Amino acid sequence: METIRVVYISIPRDEAKNMAKGIVENRLAACVNIIPKIESFFWWDDNVQYDEEALLIVKTTDSKFSDMMEYVLENHPYELPEIIGLPLVAAFPDYVNYVKAETEKE
């Protein structure tokens, strides 16, 4: 049975709207929410780094996840973008059906 995933993608703030729009326009997700300001601390180049970013919360299907990830990898400015797909444990069935229907359209 086709299920949906929630995906987290961190991205520079000025890139968030274009990435979200591209993901949705290409039917790689039914919906993308943007949390416009997150603060990230992470290891990079053997140092703790800090950056102010946006967080995309993407709702997609299992079958679209790989295509969505490929789209992000091709369009994301980072060398190593955060793309974390979480399996859905429970959800409102009508919302699940909405995500499935919107990602299946051409």
Backbone torsions as a table, in degrees:
resi	resn	phi	psi	omega
1	MET	NA	130.8	178.9
2	GLU	-65.3	130.4	177.7
3	THR	-123.0	172.0	179.7
4	ILE	-110.5	161.5	178.2
5	ARG	-126.6	151.3	170.0
6	VAL	-106.0	128.9	-174.9
7	VAL	-121.5	133.9	174.8
8	TYR	-102.6	132.1	176.0
9	ILE	-135.2	119.7	173.6
10	SER	-91.6	146.4	-172.0
11	ILE	-158.7	151.8	174.0
12	PRO	-56.1	141.6	-174.8
13	ARG	-54.7	-40.6	-176.2
14	ASP	-73.7	-7.3	178.6
15	GLU	-103.0	-11.4	-169.6
16	ALA	-61.6	-48.8	-176.4
17	LYS	-64.3	-42.9	179.5
18	ASN	-63.7	-41.7	179.6
19	MET	-65.2	-46.8	-179.6
20	ALA	-59.9	-46.2	-179.5
21	LYS	-62.9	-43.5	179.5
22	GLY	-62.4	-40.6	178.7
23	ILE	-62.4	-45.4	-178.2
24	VAL	-71.8	-45.2	-179.4
25	GLU	-58.7	-33.2	179.6
26	ASN	-86.5	9.6	178.6
27	ARG	56.7	31.5	176.3
28	LEU	-87.3	-9.7	176.0
29	ALA	-158.2	156.3	177.1
30	ALA	-84.1	-27.7	-173.1
31	CYS	-157.4	142.5	171.5
32	VAL	-132.3	124.1	173.3
33	ASN	-96.2	146.0	176.6
34	ILE	-116.3	120.2	168.0
35	ILE	-93.1	108.8	-165.0
36	PRO	-71.4	-18.5	-178.2
37	LYS	-141.7	110.9	169.2
38	ILE	-125.2	154.3	175.8
39	GLU	-114.1	127.0	-174.3
40	SER	-118.2	133.4	170.4
41	PHE	-115.9	132.1	-175.5
42	PHE	-159.1	157.3	174.5
43	TRP	-81.7	131.6	172.8
44	TRP	-156.5	133.0	-178.5
45	ASP	55.0	42.8	176.4
46	ASP	62.3	22.7	177.1
47	ASN	-138.3	152.0	172.6
48	VAL	-78.3	124.4	-178.3
49	GLN	-108.1	160.1	176.3
50	TYR	-133.3	138.3	176.0
51	ASP	-151.1	148.2	171.7
52	GLU	-97.4	125.0	-173.7
53	GLU	-134.4	-178.7	168.0
54	ALA	-113.2	159.2	176.5
55	LEU	-120.5	125.2	174.0
56	LEU	-93.7	133.8	173.2
57	ILE	-114.5	109.1	-170.9
58	VAL	-105.1	134.4	174.7
59	LYS	-111.2	114.1	-176.7
60	THR	-139.3	-179.8	177.5
61	THR	-100.9	162.3	175.5
62	ASP	-56.9	-41.7	-175.9
63	SER	-71.3	-22.0	178.7
64	LYS	-94.5	-10.0	-174.2
65	PHE	-57.2	-48.0	-177.8
66	SER	-62.8	-43.6	177.9
67	ASP	-64.7	-39.5	178.4
68	MET	-64.4	-43.0	179.6
69	MET	-63.7	-41.5	178.6
70	GLU	-61.9	-42.3	177.2
71	TYR	-59.2	-46.0	-179.8
72	VAL	-63.2	-44.9	-179.5
73	LEU	-60.8	-36.3	179.9
74	GLU	-74.7	-23.8	-172.8
75	ASN	-116.5	-3.9	-177.2
76	HIS	-86.4	139.0	-178.5
77	PRO	-75.7	-15.8	-177.2
78	TYR	-82.0	148.4	173.7
79	GLU	-66.2	-35.8	-178.5
80	LEU	-133.8	80.6	-177.4
81	PRO	-73.6	149.9	173.6
82	GLU	-80.3	118.5	174.7
83	ILE	-136.1	103.3	-175.0
84	ILE	-120.4	113.5	179.1
85	GLY	-97.3	121.7	-179.2
86	LEU	-104.5	131.3	176.4
87	PRO	-69.5	146.9	-179.5
88	LEU	-87.1	128.6	179.6
89	VAL	-92.3	-41.0	-179.9
90	ALA	-153.9	148.7	179.1
91	ALA	-164.3	162.4	174.0
92	PHE	-64.1	119.1	-175.0
93	PRO	-54.6	-37.2	179.6
94	ASP	-65.1	-34.1	177.6
95	TYR	-69.7	-41.0	176.1
96	VAL	-57.9	-44.9	179.1
97	ASN	-63.3	-37.8	176.5
98	TYR	-60.5	-48.5	-179.4
99	VAL	-60.2	-45.0	178.7
100	LYS	-61.1	-47.4	-176.7
101	ALA	-63.1	-43.2	-176.4
102	GLU	-71.2	-30.5	-180.0
103	THR	-83.9	-13.6	179.0
104	GLU	-89.6	-15.6	179.9
105	LYS	-70.9	153.1	178.1
106	GLU	-92.6	NA	NA
